[in-house]
Amino acid sequence: MEVSVRLKIKSLYNGLSTKEQNIADYILENPISVAHNSISYLSDELNVADSTLFQFAKKLGYSGFKEFKMAILIEENNFSTTSIHEKIEIDDNELTMAQKVFDSNIKTLTNTKKILGLDDLKKAAEIISNSNILYFFGVGGSGILAEDAYHKFLRSPAHVRHSTDYHIQLMEASLLTPQDCAICISHTGKSKETIRIAEIVKEAGAKVIVITSHASSPLAKIGDVVFISISEEIEFHSEALSSRISQLSILDSLYVILMFMNKEKSKEALSKVRRTIWDVKH
């Protein structure tokens, strides 16, 4: 299956130069304008040379800017059709609604899997494995993901921490050291609370791993490693709900990778946890 323009841009975003990121942001926000205007018009809008736009298209794998524009146009037309098809209608029965929700979640997982990078997974796992403390940060719905991750990683060799109280999160962030790391989760990447925490973590010298749905967000630009979850929005089914599925899968992946990196310590940690829980239940 051909990877969409949006997915290509988001998968390459963190490795782009500042100028290229500005071009990427414009394209993601104004795809119709890009598809229907000349390269000269767009270069004036972005204050870059025509050749810069041509090279940007080449970096994404297109033969030139003309082919790039055509890909955007086809994608936008298909997106409009798909959105109408996937949208839950008032006369849909309960099974149809449920099936559309499942289809949306499956699509989210598939699209997110396409842009996962081996280097990012290796780097994040090594950061976590070499850290004295791993802290999970998030507020609102992302706080629930952070708590789930905390519950999961308690079974790993990592020394993990998490709090649902924002003031405690701020204090914990300020006490991290260059030997620690934090995973910051925010669907939009624009949460002022999480951005502030990430800034404090960076000021403390600790590493920041970001999980978000928006590669150009302020939070993503703070991260040492950034994972992007891709989701499609349908009415009454928030994009944030769909992205949650892929964000959980990213966290699950990091957990499994970490466990395999430290097999003996992982077995020991699992054994302790299981034995303690078994004693209570029996």
N, C-alpha and C positions, 0 to 999 in steps of 0.2 A: 504494500500500500504506500502511495506517495505521501511523504511527510509535508504537511501544510507549511505555508510561508510563516505563519505565526509560530509554529513549533520550531522551525529552523532558527528564527530570530531569537526566541527565548532560550533555546539550547546553547546558542553561541554568545548570548548577551554578556555574560560576566567576563568573557575573554576579549571583548571589543574595546577599542580606545574610547576616550570620552567623546570625541567627535562622532565616532560610529554609533555609540550609544544614543546620542542625540538624534541621529538619523533613524535608528531603530525605534525610539520612543515616538517620533513623528509618524512613522509608518504604522505602528500598532494603534495609534490614536486616530489616524486619518487615512485608512486604507483606500477608501473610495476616491479621495483627492489624489492620492498617489497613482491610482490606476487610470485616472482620466486626464492627468496633466502631463506636460512635457518634462523632460529631464532638466531643461533650462529653467522652467518655471519653478520646479522643486528645488533646484540648486540655489535660486535666488531666495526662496522662502527659508531655506536652511542655512544660507550664507556659506555654502561650500562650492567647490568646483564641480563641474559636470563629471569629471573623471573620478571624483571621490564617490559619487553615487554609482557610477559604473563599476568601480572596484568593490563597492559594498554588495552589489548584486552578484558579482563573481564569487565573493567570499561565501555567499549562501548557496553556491553551486549552479547558478544560472549563466548562460552563455553571454548575456548582456542585459542591459536595463529593460529592453523591450520585452524579452522573455519573462523577466521578473514581474513587470507590470501585468502581463497577460496572466501569469499565475495568480496574482492578487485578484484580478477581475473574476477569473473562474472560481476561485475560492470564495469570494464574497457572494457570488451568485448561488453557489452550492450551499453556502451557510444560510442564506435567506430561505432557500427551499427546505433545508434540514430543520431550521428553527420552527417553521410552520408545521412540518410533519411531526416533530417531537413534542410540540407544545401540548400540554394537557388541556383538553377541551371540557366545557361544562357538561357535555352529554357523554363523556367517556365513562364507562362503568368502572367499578373499583379495581377489577383485575387489570384493565387497560392502563389505568393510572399507575398501579404498582409496577407493571411491566415497563412503563416509560421511565419510572424512577430507576429501576434496575438497569435499563439500557443506558441511561445517563451516567450512572456510576461505573458501569463497565467501560464506557467510552473514556471517562475520566482516568481510570486506571491504565487503559491502553495508551492514551496520549502521554500520560506522565512517564510511563515505562520507556517510551520512545526517546525521551530527552534525558534520561538518567545517564550520567557519565561515569566511566570506570575510575578516572582520576579523582573525581569529586568524592566518590564512595570510599576509595582507598585513603584519601587525605583525611576525610572526616573520621573514619574508623581509627586511623593512627593518632589523630588528635585526642580522641576520646580515650583510647587505650593508654596513652602516655600522660594523661591528666591525673592529678591528685583528686580533684573533685569535678564532677559533672553536674551542672545545674540546669534544670528545665524551667524556662520562663514563658509565660503566656497569660493573657487576660481574656475574660469572656469565654466564647466558644473555644478559642485557642488554649485557654487555661485548662479546659477539660482534656484536650489532647496532651498537654504537658503533664497532667496528673496521670493519665493513662501510661505515658512513656515512663514516668517515674516508677509506677507500679511494675512495669515490665522490666526496666533496667535494674531494679532491686535484686533480681535474680542473676545479674551479671557480676563480674569481678569489679566493675566500676563503683566508686564511692559517689552515690547520687544524692541530690537534694532537690526539694521542691516545696513551695509554699503557695497557698491560694490567696494569702494576704499581700496586697500590692506593696504596702509599706515594708513588710518583711522582705519581699523580693528586692526592693531598692537597697535595703541594708545588706542583704546577702551579696548582691552584685558588687557593692563597694568593697567587700571583704575578700573577693576573689583575688588570686595572684596569677603571675605569668605561667604558673604550673597547672592552672585550672582551665576549664572551658565551659561554655554555656550554649545550650540549644535554645534559640529564640524562635517562637512560632507566632505567625500572624498571617491570616488569609490575605488581607489587603496589603500588608507591609507598611501601612500608614498609621497604625496604632501608636499614638503619642506615648502611651505608657511603655510599650515594648521597645520603641525606638530609644526612649530615655534609658531604659535598662541596658540595652545593647551598647549605648554610648558609654555608660558607666563601666561595663565589663571591659570594653576596649581601653578605657582610661586606666583600668587596673592592670592592663597588660595581658589579660586572659584572651583565649581564642573564642571567636563567635561563629557558630554554625546556625545558619538561617534557613527556615522552612516557610515559604510563602507562595502565593499564586501569581505574584507580580514581580517580574524580573527587574523592572525599572523603578521599583518602590524605594523610598528612603531607607527602609530596614535592610533590603537586599544589598544596598551599597555599603553597608557596614560590615557585612559578613566576610569571614575568611574563607568559608565554604558556603555556597548557596544552593539549595535544592528548590526547584520550581514544580509546583503541582498545577496541572492543567485541568480546567473544568469547563463544561458548557452549562449555560444557565437556561432553565425553563421556568415558566411562570409558576409561582407558589412553591418552587423548590429552589431555595437560595443557592447561588453559586458556592457560597461558603459551605453549605451542607455537602455538596458534591465533592468539593476539594478536600473535605475532611477525610474522605475514604482514601484518597491518594496520599495525604499527609501521614495518616496512620501507617500506610504501607511503606513509606519512606523510613519512618521510625522503626518499624518492624525489621526492615532490611538492615539498618544500622545495628540493631540489636543482634540479629543472627550473625552478621559479619564479625562483630566484636566477640561473640561467643566462640566462633571458630578460630579467631586469632589467639584466643587464650583458653584453649581446651581444658587444661588441667584445673586452672583457677575457676573456670566456668562450672565444671563438674562439682567442684567443692562448694561453690556458692549455691548452686541449685540444690545440692544435697542438704545443706543447712536449712534452706528455706522450706523445702519439702518436709524435712523431718520435723521442723517446728510446727508447721501447719497440721501435719498428720497427728502429732501429739495432742493438739487442741481438739481435733475432730474425733479422735478416738479415745 
